Amino acid sequence: MAGTYEQAEANNQALWDEIAPVHFRAYPEVDILREGGIVLDQLEMDALAPVEGKTLLHLQCHIGTDTLSWARLGATVTGVDFSGQSIRYARMLQEELELEATFVEASVYDLPKALEGEFDFVYTSRGVLCWLRDLNAWAQVIALFLKPGGIFYIMETHPILNALEETQPGELGFVHPYFHRPEPAKWDDDDPDYADSSYVSQHPSYEWDWTISDILTALLKAGLTIESFSEHDRLFWKRFPSMEPCAKRWYHHPNYTGKLPLLFALTARKASER
């Protein structure tokens, strides 16, 4: 099984290396940053405010658009990703924007070998959990890098969506298992990239599903205290064909508004030293 995990993760790394330049060209967030803006949602900024003068570690940062937004808000930021090409483009964007940031090429699991120090905040967001094979190890890394009293934050697709598909126009049905399985699901269809509809990746993806209880339990086992948990009926990407824009860069499903959670957000704190 270990070999399967290693093969899946190596393939995913190659996938993200492949699509990093695609996303650098296609992400609207890049242009927003170039225009002097911030690409974070108000939910995220309210949860961690104020960040000015604080240290922030961003796990699975991809090309660094969120990382550099936190930098623009005054945080001292470190972004981490296992894709060398993603880190390359993150550094290019940082230099172009003339923002202070450190970017580290490492997987979440290998990060203790590649980085030292503790941070006021550990942050991760938007499409990150499905790439993790070991949620307990992930949570342990979060706890390791938080200062005593530090805060972890995540905003992510609600896991219930992994079990659903649009079975007919406007109608959702349970098609996939909700509960975690050790073996990753392989996705190798010809669907276009989520950021560039003209591009179809050459590598399949291998993804793991995690339930809400899996996420909460991993953080609790790592010694963190859950301070807030919220669910929302909007999402940062068009998960189903019948979803419609409801705000700038946000989507909802008109048939399930107020009925189905599409997004969750969570904050957890590391205990202060006594």
Residue pairs with C-beta under 8 A, 6 or more apart in sequence:
1 182
1 183
4 183
4 184
5 133
5 184
8 133
8 184
8 206
9 82
9 107
9 133
9 206
11 203
11 204
11 205
11 206
12 131
12 203
12 205
12 206
13 82
13 83
14 203
15 201
15 203
15 204
15 205
16 62
16 81
16 82
16 83
16 85
16 86
17 83
17 84
17 85
17 86
18 85
18 201
18 202
18 203
19 193
19 195
19 199
19 201
20 62
20 63
20 83
20 85
20 86
20 88
20 89
21 85
21 89
22 193
22 195
22 196
22 199
23 62
23 63
23 89
23 193
23 195
23 196
24 30
24 63
24 89
24 92
24 93
25 196
26 193
26 195
26 196
26 199
27 63
27 65
27 195
28 249
29 39
29 65
29 66
30 63
30 65
30 93
32 38
32 39
33 39
33 65
33 68
33 69
33 72
33 93
33 97
34 96
34 97
38 45
38 69
38 72
38 73
39 65
39 66
39 69
40 66
40 69
40 70
40 73
41 155
41 236
43 155
43 230
43 232
43 265
44 123
44 125
44 153
44 155
44 265
45 73
47 151
47 153
47 228
47 265
47 267
48 56
48 121
48 123
48 151
48 153
50 74
51 70
51 73
51 74
51 75
51 120
51 121
52 73
52 74
52 75
53 74
53 75
53 76
54 74
54 75
54 76
54 120
54 121
55 75
55 76
55 77
55 78
55 117
55 118
55 119
55 120
55 121
55 147
56 70
56 75
56 76
56 77
56 78
56 119
56 120
56 121
56 122
56 123
57 77
57 78
57 80
57 115
57 119
57 121
57 122
57 123
57 145
58 64
58 66
58 67
58 70
58 77
58 78
58 79
58 80
58 123
58 124
59 80
59 108
59 111
59 122
59 123
59 124
59 128
59 141
59 142
60 80
60 81
60 82
60 108
60 124
60 128
60 131
61 67
61 79
61 80
61 81
61 86
61 90
61 103
62 81
62 83
62 86
62 90
63 86
63 89
63 90
63 93
64 79
64 86
64 87
64 89
64 90
64 91
64 93
64 94
64 101
64 103
65 93
66 123
66 125
66 126
67 77
67 78
67 79
67 90
67 101
67 103
68 77
68 90
68 93
68 94
68 97
68 99
68 101
70 77
70 123
71 77
71 94
71 99
71 100
71 101
72 97
72 99
75 121
76 100
77 100
77 101
77 102
78 101
78 102
78 103
78 104
78 115
78 119
79 87
79 90
79 101
79 102
79 103
79 104
80 103
80 104
80 105
80 106
80 108
80 111
80 115
81 87
81 90
81 103
81 105
81 106
82 105
82 106
82 107
82 108
83 105
84 105
87 103
87 104
87 105
90 101
90 103
91 103
94 101
94 103
104 111
104 114
104 115
105 114
106 113
106 114
106 115
108 132
108 137
108 138
108 141
109 134
109 137
109 138
109 141
111 141
111 145
112 141
112 144
115 145
117 145
118 145
118 146
118 147
118 150
119 145
119 146
119 147
119 150
120 147
120 150
120 151
121 146
121 150
121 151
121 152
121 153
122 142
122 145
122 146
122 150
122 151
122 152
122 153
123 152
123 153
123 154
124 153
124 154
124 156
125 153
125 154
125 155
125 156
126 155
126 156
126 157
126 236
127 156
127 157
127 237
128 154
128 156
129 135
129 154
129 156
129 159
129 208
129 210
129 215
130 162
130 207
130 208
130 209
130 210
131 207
131 208
132 138
132 208
132 210
133 184
133 208
135 210
135 214
135 215
135 218
136 218
136 221
136 222
138 218
139 218
139 219
139 221
139 222
139 224
140 222
142 152
142 219
142 222
142 224
143 222
143 223
143 224
143 270
146 152
146 224
146 270
147 270
148 270
148 271
148 272
148 273
149 269
149 270
149 271
149 272
149 273
150 269
150 270
151 227
151 267
151 268
151 269
151 270
152 219
152 224
152 266
152 267
152 268
152 269
152 270
153 265
153 266
153 267
154 215
154 265
154 266
155 263
155 264
155 265
155 266
156 263
156 264
156 265
157 235
157 236
157 237
157 239
157 262
157 263
158 212
158 231
158 261
158 262
158 263
158 264
159 178
159 209
159 210
159 211
159 212
159 215
160 178
160 260
160 261
161 235
161 239
161 262
162 176
162 178
162 209
163 174
163 175
163 176
163 177
163 178
163 209
164 172
164 173
164 174
164 175
164 176
164 240
165 172
165 173
165 175
165 176
165 240
166 172
166 173
166 240
166 241
166 242
167 173
167 175
169 241
169 242
170 242
170 254
170 255
171 255
172 240
172 253
172 255
172 256
172 260
176 185
176 209
177 209
178 209
178 211
179 209
179 211
180 208
180 209
180 210
180 211
180 214
181 208
181 209
184 206
184 207
184 208
185 206
185 207
185 208
185 209
186 204
186 205
186 206
187 204
187 205
187 206
187 207
188 204
188 205
190 200
191 200
192 198
192 199
192 200
193 199
193 200
193 201
194 237
212 264
215 266
216 226
216 229
216 266
219 226
219 266
219 268
220 226
223 270
223 271
224 268
224 269
224 270
225 268
225 269
225 270
225 271
226 266
226 267
226 268
227 267
227 268
227 269
228 265
228 266
228 267
229 264
229 265
229 266
230 264
230 265
230 266
231 261
231 263
231 264
232 261
232 262
232 263
232 264
232 265
233 252
233 253
233 256
233 257
233 258
233 259
233 260
233 261
233 262
233 263
234 246
234 247
234 250
234 251
234 252
234 262
234 263
235 243
235 250
235 251
235 252
235 262
235 263
236 249
236 250
236 251
236 263
237 251
238 251
239 251
239 262
240 253
242 253
242 254
242 255
243 251
243 252
243 253
244 251
244 252
244 253
244 254
245 251
246 252
252 262
253 260
253 262
